[in-house]
Amino acid sequence: MTNTKRFSTWTGKQFGLTSITILLLAGFCFGQAAISPSPNGEASVNWSEFHTQDMMRWNPYEHRLNVNNVGSLQKKGNPFIGGGLANSSPAVANGVVYIGSYDDYSVYALNASTGAKVWRYMTGGQVTSSPAVANGVVYVDSYDHNVYALDASTGAKLWSYTTGSYASSSPAVVSGVVYVGSDDGNVYALNASTGAKLWSYPTGAQVYSSPAVANGVVYVGSEDQNVYALNASTGAKVWSYATDSGVQSNPAVANGVVYVGSEDHNVYALNASTGALLWSYPTGSVVQSSPAVANGVVYIGSQDNNLYALNASTGALLWSFTAGDQVDSSPAVANGVVYVGSYDRNVYALNATTGAELWSYTTGGDVFSSPAVVHGVVYVGSYDGNVYGFGLPRGPVELDEDSMRPDSKALRPDFNLKVSQPVAIAAGVN
């Protein structure tokens, strides 16, 4: 599932909210850049865009939460009251939570430790896009047809680009370029510093799916039922693969394979170079959830109320977890734990190996938002108007350098996969 769907595509879950309440566990520490190793071998711990910048919704550097202690997660902190929240998912960077609002058309920056408002920027339409943060700039789009670049510190507008219709796809930022879809049917590549259009590619229908970018290729779905691979530099089509229904799911890319769901009820694994079908797995209903990939396993939800764990190589079912309602939320994986929301109003933490439930929290509304896991804190939104921060019932523990490094035995990296690079700093940003 992407967290940027049009309300018209939902099944009886449409409504607007009138307030945002941010409930956060005070006193957390955050790293400096994207989820990636730093030059000295330490890990930074931001969740700076929907996919995470490895395009897999996986934080391999999370070591505070694990299968043994995640059952003790608690909600703490003071509320922040602002505008309404819909289905935007949080991005977390350098101690700030960035999220869009449905009711008051705004983008919010909130102190990740206290929930206090840092700044608010009002657009001309609903903001269901999940922000991307790169090199001091927040990129987000709006139903007012625009893609925005905002100063991450102040919220000042650096530039905007107007598409031909609603913009609800969540941006991906790679090597100085912003990639995003629009309801006008196009995929856009914009200069991250200026907003100038570099290219656009017309699909046959709305693009709700959010692009994933790896090895110089942009992967994205369309309501024309296709998954597209486009040259990241030119926009030329590399290949397309036709499913049997619309593709709102955001692709994940790992080890030369593109994983994505479709409204035809299937999960697909496609060769990233050729688009050839490697395998498909049939669920019992529409798949708007977006996959997370970690340690050779694909995790994805379905509107049949299940979260599935599939062998990434074969598509064989490893386990499934049944929630009380549909799972459009996209899972996040960190340190042996899978986090996901459901329309049954719960946020779940599951054992990534067995699917056993380790923890859950019942919110006051459906959970369509997708979690972000950052330095011992799980952030996720709910239709009850809250964005929650869950952490352990103790103060933060300082980690030594070795504890911040991932266990090499637990990682299965693709050394050919190019991780997103920071964008050039936007004009006028200090």
C-alpha positions as CSV (number, residue, x, y, z in Angstrom):
1,M,0.0,0.0,0.0
2,T,1.1,3.5,-0.6
3,N,-0.1,6.0,1.9
4,T,-1.1,8.4,-0.8
5,K,-4.3,6.9,-2.2
6,R,-7.2,9.0,-3.4
7,F,-10.2,8.7,-1.0
8,S,-12.4,7.7,-3.9
9,T,-10.5,4.4,-4.1
10,W,-11.2,3.3,-0.6
11,T,-13.9,0.9,0.5
12,G,-16.2,2.6,2.9
13,K,-13.4,4.2,4.9
14,Q,-13.7,7.8,3.6
15,F,-13.8,10.7,6.0
16,G,-11.8,13.8,7.0
17,L,-10.5,14.5,10.5
18,T,-10.5,17.7,12.3
19,S,-7.4,17.5,14.5
20,I,-4.0,16.1,14.7
21,T,-2.7,14.9,18.0
22,I,1.0,13.9,18.2
23,L,1.8,11.6,21.1
24,L,5.5,11.0,21.3
25,L,7.9,9.5,23.8
26,A,10.2,12.3,25.0
27,G,13.9,12.3,25.0
28,F,14.9,10.4,21.9
29,C,18.1,10.9,19.9
30,F,18.4,10.7,16.2
31,G,21.1,10.3,13.6
32,Q,22.1,12.6,10.8
33,A,21.3,11.3,7.4
34,A,19.3,8.5,5.6
35,I,19.2,4.9,6.7
36,S,22.7,4.0,5.5
37,P,26.2,3.4,6.9
38,S,28.3,6.5,7.5
39,P,32.0,6.7,6.4
40,N,33.2,5.7,9.9
41,G,31.1,2.6,9.9
42,E,28.4,3.9,12.2
43,A,24.8,3.9,11.2
44,S,22.4,6.8,10.9
45,V,18.8,6.2,11.9
46,N,16.5,8.5,10.0
47,W,13.5,7.3,8.0
48,S,13.6,10.1,5.5
49,E,11.0,8.9,2.9
50,F,8.2,6.3,2.4
51,H,10.4,3.5,1.1
52,T,13.5,4.3,3.2
53,Q,16.3,5.1,0.9
54,D,17.2,1.5,0.3
55,M,13.8,1.1,-1.4
56,M,12.9,-1.8,0.9
57,R,11.1,-0.3,4.0
58,W,13.7,-1.9,6.2
59,N,15.9,-0.4,8.8
60,P,18.9,-2.8,9.3
61,Y,20.4,-0.4,11.9
62,E,17.7,-0.6,14.5
63,H,19.0,-2.2,17.7
64,R,17.0,-0.8,20.5
65,L,13.8,-2.7,19.8
66,N,13.9,-6.4,19.3
67,V,11.7,-9.5,19.6
68,N,12.5,-9.7,23.4
69,N,11.5,-6.2,24.4
70,V,9.1,-4.9,21.8
71,G,6.2,-6.3,23.9
72,S,6.9,-3.5,26.4
73,L,6.3,-0.6,24.0
74,Q,4.4,2.3,25.5
75,K,2.9,5.6,24.3
76,K,4.0,8.7,26.2
77,G,4.4,12.4,25.8
78,N,2.4,15.5,25.4
79,P,-0.1,16.1,22.6
80,F,0.3,18.5,19.8
81,I,-3.0,19.8,18.4
82,G,-2.9,21.0,14.8
83,G,-4.7,20.3,11.5
84,G,-6.4,17.1,10.4
85,L,-4.5,14.0,9.5
86,A,-5.5,11.6,6.7
87,N,-3.3,8.9,5.2
88,S,0.1,10.5,5.0
89,S,2.9,8.5,6.7
90,P,5.6,10.1,8.8
91,A,9.1,10.8,7.7
92,V,11.6,11.3,10.5
93,A,14.9,13.2,10.0
94,N,17.3,14.8,12.4
95,G,14.9,14.9,15.3
96,V,11.9,16.1,13.4
97,V,8.7,14.3,12.2
98,Y,7.3,15.5,8.9
99,I,3.7,14.6,7.9
100,G,0.9,15.9,5.8
101,S,-2.7,16.8,6.8
102,Y,-5.9,16.2,5.0
103,D,-8.4,18.6,6.6
104,D,-6.3,21.8,6.8
105,Y,-4.2,21.2,3.6
106,S,-0.9,21.5,5.6
107,V,2.5,20.0,5.9
108,Y,3.7,19.8,9.5
109,A,7.1,19.6,11.1
110,L,7.0,18.4,14.7
111,N,9.7,18.0,17.3
112,A,10.2,14.3,17.5
113,S,10.9,14.4,21.2
114,T,8.1,16.6,22.4
115,G,5.5,16.8,19.6
116,A,5.7,20.5,19.6
117,K,5.1,22.2,16.2
118,V,8.3,23.4,14.6
119,W,6.5,24.8,11.6
120,R,3.4,24.4,9.4
121,Y,3.1,25.1,5.6
122,M,-0.4,25.4,4.1
123,T,-0.9,24.2,0.6
124,G,-4.0,24.6,-1.5
125,G,-5.4,21.1,-1.2
126,Q,-5.3,17.9,0.9
127,V,-1.9,16.5,1.6
128,T,-2.0,12.7,1.5
129,S,1.5,12.3,0.1
130,S,4.2,11.1,2.5
131,P,7.1,13.6,2.6
132,A,10.7,12.9,1.5
133,V,13.5,14.7,3.3
134,A,16.9,15.1,1.6
135,N,19.8,17.6,2.3
136,G,17.7,20.0,4.3
137,V,14.7,20.0,2.0
138,V,11.2,18.5,2.4
139,Y,9.5,17.3,-0.8
140,V,5.8,16.7,-0.7
141,D,2.8,17.0,-3.1
142,S,-0.8,18.1,-2.7
143,Y,-4.2,17.7,-4.2
144,D,-3.8,21.3,-5.4
145,H,-1.8,19.7,-8.2
146,N,1.6,20.9,-6.9
147,V,4.9,19.3,-5.8
148,Y,6.5,21.4,-3.1
149,A,10.1,21.8,-1.9
150,L,10.2,23.3,1.6
151,D,13.1,24.3,3.8
152,A,13.2,21.5,6.4
153,S,14.2,23.9,9.2
154,T,11.7,26.8,8.6
155,G,9.0,25.5,6.2
156,A,9.7,28.3,3.8
157,K,8.8,27.4,0.2
158,L,11.8,27.0,-2.0
159,W,9.9,26.1,-5.2
160,S,6.7,24.4,-6.4
161,Y,5.9,22.5,-9.7
162,T,2.4,22.3,-11.0
163,T,1.2,19.0,-12.5
164,G,-2.0,18.5,-14.5
165,S,-4.1,17.1,-11.6
166,Y,-4.2,15.9,-8.0
167,A,-0.7,14.9,-6.8
168,S,-0.8,12.1,-4.2
169,S,2.1,9.9,-5.0
170,S,4.9,10.1,-2.5
171,P,8.2,11.5,-3.9
172,A,11.5,9.6,-4.1
173,V,14.7,11.7,-4.1
174,V,17.8,10.3,-5.8
175,S,21.0,12.0,-7.0
176,G,19.5,15.5,-7.2
177,V,16.2,14.4,-8.8
178,V,12.7,14.2,-7.4
179,Y,10.6,11.4,-8.9
180,V,6.8,11.5,-8.4
181,G,3.5,10.5,-10.0
182,S,0.3,12.5,-10.6
183,D,-3.3,11.8,-11.2
184,D,-2.8,13.3,-14.6
185,G,-1.2,10.0,-15.6
186,N,2.4,11.2,-15.7
187,V,5.5,10.2,-13.9
188,Y,7.7,13.3,-13.4
189,A,11.4,13.9,-12.8
190,L,12.2,17.3,-11.3
191,N,15.4,19.0,-10.5
192,A,15.6,18.8,-6.7
193,S,17.3,22.3,-6.4
194,T,15.1,24.3,-8.8
195,G,11.9,22.3,-9.5
196,A,12.6,22.4,-13.2
197,K,11.1,19.5,-15.1
198,L,13.7,17.2,-16.5
199,W,11.3,14.8,-18.1
200,S,7.8,13.3,-17.8
201,Y,6.4,9.9,-18.9
202,P,2.7,9.4,-19.7
203,T,1.1,6.2,-18.5
204,G,-2.4,5.4,-19.4
205,A,-4.2,6.4,-16.1
206,Q,-3.7,7.9,-12.7
207,V,-0.4,7.3,-10.9
208,Y,-1.1,6.8,-7.2
209,S,1.9,4.5,-6.8
210,S,5.1,6.0,-5.5
211,P,8.3,5.5,-7.4
212,A,11.2,3.4,-6.3
213,V,14.6,4.1,-7.9
214,A,17.5,1.7,-8.1
215,N,20.4,1.3,-10.5
216,G,19.4,4.2,-12.7
217,V,15.8,2.9,-13.2
218,V,12.5,4.2,-11.9
219,Y,9.9,1.6,-11.0
220,V,6.3,2.7,-10.5
221,G,2.7,1.4,-10.9
222,S,-0.3,2.9,-12.7
223,E,-4.0,2.5,-12.7
224,D,-3.6,1.5,-16.3
225,Q,-2.7,-1.9,-14.7
226,N,1.0,-1.8,-15.6
227,V,4.2,-1.7,-13.6
228,Y,6.7,0.5,-15.4
229,A,10.5,0.6,-15.5
230,L,11.8,4.0,-16.8
231,N,15.3,5.2,-17.4
232,A,16.0,7.6,-14.5
233,S,18.0,10.0,-16.6
234,T,15.8,10.2,-19.7
235,G,12.3,8.8,-18.8
236,A,12.5,6.4,-21.7
237,K,10.6,3.2,-21.0
238,V,12.8,0.2,-20.3
239,W,10.0,-2.3,-19.9
240,S,6.4,-2.6,-18.6
241,Y,4.5,-5.5,-17.1
242,A,0.8,-5.8,-17.3
243,T,-1.2,-7.1,-14.3
244,D,-5.0,-7.6,-14.4
245,S,-6.0,-4.5,-12.5
246,G,-4.7,-1.2,-11.2
247,V,-1.4,-0.9,-9.4
248,Q,-1.4,1.5,-6.4
249,S,1.2,-0.5,-4.4
250,N,4.6,1.1,-4.3
251,P,7.3,-1.2,-5.7
252,A,10.2,-2.4,-3.6
253,V,13.5,-3.3,-5.2
254,A,16.0,-5.8,-3.7
255,N,18.6,-8.1,-5.2
256,G,17.7,-7.4,-8.8
257,V,14.0,-8.1,-8.2
258,V,11.0,-5.7,-8.2
259,Y,8.2,-6.6,-5.7
260,V,4.8,-5.0,-6.0
261,G,1.1,-5.7,-5.3
262,S,-1.9,-5.3,-7.6
263,E,-5.6,-4.7,-7.2
264,D,-5.9,-8.1,-9.1
265,H,-5.2,-9.7,-5.6
266,N,-1.7,-10.8,-6.5
267,V,1.8,-10.0,-5.3
268,Y,4.4,-10.0,-8.1
269,A,8.1,-10.5,-8.3
270,L,9.6,-9.2,-11.6
271,N,13.1,-9.3,-13.0
272,A,14.3,-5.7,-12.4
273,S,16.3,-5.7,-15.7
274,T,13.8,-7.3,-18.1
275,G,10.4,-7.2,-16.4
276,A,10.0,-10.9,-16.7
277,L,7.7,-12.5,-14.2
278,L,9.6,-14.6,-11.6
279,W,6.7,-15.5,-9.5
280,S,3.3,-14.3,-8.3
281,Y,1.4,-15.1,-5.1
282,P,-2.5,-14.9,-4.9
283,T,-4.0,-13.3,-1.9
284,G,-7.7,-13.2,-1.2
285,S,-8.3,-9.6,-2.1
286,V,-7.0,-6.3,-3.4
287,V,-3.3,-5.5,-2.5
288,Q,-2.7,-1.8,-2.0
289,S,-0.1,-2.4,0.7
290,S,3.5,-1.9,-0.4
291,P,6.1,-4.6,0.3
292,A,8.9,-4.5,2.8
293,V,11.9,-6.8,2.0
294,A,14.4,-8.0,4.5
295,N,16.6,-11.0,4.9
296,G,15.1,-12.9,2.0
297,V,11.5,-12.3,2.9
298,V,8.8,-10.1,1.4
299,Y,6.2,-8.8,3.8
300,I,3.0,-7.3,2.4
301,G,-0.6,-6.8,3.5
302,S,-3.9,-7.5,1.7
303,Q,-7.5,-6.4,2.0
304,D,-8.3,-10.0,2.8
305,N,-7.2,-9.0,6.4
306,N,-3.8,-10.8,6.2
307,L,-0.2,-9.8,6.4
308,Y,1.9,-12.2,4.3
309,A,5.5,-13.3,4.6
310,L,6.7,-14.8,1.3
311,N,10.0,-16.3,0.3
312,A,11.6,-13.6,-1.8
313,S,13.2,-16.1,-4.2
314,T,10.3,-18.4,-4.8
315,G,7.1,-16.7,-3.5
316,A,6.3,-19.6,-1.2
317,L,4.2,-18.7,1.8
318,L,6.3,-18.7,5.0
319,W,3.5,-17.5,7.3
320,S,0.5,-15.2,7.4
321,F,-1.0,-13.1,10.2
322,T,-4.7,-12.4,10.3
323,A,-5.9,-9.0,11.6
324,G,-9.4,-8.0,12.4
325,D,-9.9,-6.0,9.1
326,Q,-8.0,-5.2,5.9
327,V,-4.3,-4.5,5.9
328,D,-3.6,-1.6,3.5
329,S,-0.8,-0.3,5.8
330,S,2.6,-1.0,4.5
331,P,4.8,-3.0,6.9
332,A,8.2,-1.8,8.2
333,V,10.9,-4.2,9.3
334,A,13.6,-3.6,11.9
335,N,15.7,-6.0,13.9
336,G,13.5,-9.1,13.6
337,V,10.2,-7.3,14.1
338,V,7.5,-6.4,11.5
339,Y,5.3,-3.4,12.3
340,V,2.0,-2.8,10.5
341,G,-1.4,-1.2,11.0
342,S,-4.9,-2.5,10.1
343,Y,-8.4,-1.1,9.6
344,D,-9.2,-3.0,12.8
345,R,-7.7,0.1,14.6
346,N,-4.6,-1.8,15.8
347,V,-0.9,-1.3,15.3
348,Y,0.9,-4.7,15.5
349,A,4.5,-5.8,16.1
350,L,5.1,-9.4,14.8
351,N,8.0,-11.8,15.0
352,A,9.5,-11.5,11.5
353,T,10.5,-15.2,11.4
354,T,7.3,-16.8,12.7
355,G,4.5,-14.2,12.4
356,A,3.7,-14.5,16.1
357,E,2.1,-11.4,17.6
358,L,4.5,-9.7,20.0
359,W,2.6,-6.5,20.8
360,S,-0.4,-4.5,19.7
361,Y,-2.0,-1.2,20.5
362,T,-5.6,-0.2,19.8
363,T,-6.0,3.3,18.5
364,G,-9.3,5.1,18.1
365,G,-9.5,4.7,14.3
366,D,-8.4,2.7,11.3
367,V,-4.7,2.5,10.8
368,F,-4.0,3.1,7.1
369,S,-0.7,5.0,7.8
370,S,2.6,3.0,7.5
371,P,5.0,2.9,10.4
372,A,8.5,4.4,10.5
373,V,10.9,2.8,13.0
374,V,13.7,5.2,14.2
375,H,16.2,4.7,17.0
376,G,13.8,2.7,19.3
377,V,10.7,4.6,18.4
378,V,7.7,3.4,16.2
379,Y,5.8,6.3,14.5
380,V,2.5,5.7,12.9
381,G,-0.8,7.6,12.2
382,S,-4.4,6.6,12.8
383,Y,-7.8,7.9,11.6
384,D,-8.5,8.9,15.2
385,G,-6.5,12.0,14.4
386,N,-3.3,10.9,16.2
387,V,0.2,10.2,15.1
388,Y,1.7,7.9,17.7
389,G,5.2,7.5,19.0
390,F,5.8,4.2,20.8
391,G,9.0,3.5,22.8
392,L,10.3,1.4,25.6
393,P,9.3,2.5,29.2
394,R,12.8,3.8,30.0
395,G,15.1,6.6,29.0
396,P,17.2,6.3,25.9
397,V,20.3,4.2,26.2
398,E,23.5,5.5,24.7
399,L,24.8,2.9,22.2
400,D,28.4,2.3,21.6
401,E,29.8,2.2,18.1
402,D,29.7,-1.6,17.8
403,S,26.1,-1.8,18.9
404,M,25.1,0.6,16.1
405,R,26.5,-1.6,13.4
406,P,24.2,-4.2,12.0
407,D,25.0,-7.9,12.6
408,S,26.6,-9.0,9.3
409,K,25.1,-12.4,9.6
410,A,21.6,-10.9,9.7
411,L,22.2,-8.8,6.5
412,R,21.9,-10.0,3.0
413,P,22.9,-6.9,1.1
414,D,22.8,-6.4,-2.7
415,F,26.2,-4.8,-3.4
416,N,24.9,-3.8,-6.9
417,L,22.0,-1.9,-5.5
418,K,22.6,1.8,-5.5
419,V,21.3,3.6,-2.4
420,S,19.8,7.0,-2.9
421,Q,22.2,9.9,-2.8
422,P,21.6,13.2,-1.1
423,V,20.2,15.9,-3.3
424,A,22.1,19.2,-4.1
425,I,21.0,21.8,-1.6
426,A,18.1,23.9,-2.8
427,A,18.5,27.6,-3.7
428,G,18.1,29.8,-0.7
429,V,18.5,27.1,1.9
430,N,21.1,27.8,4.6
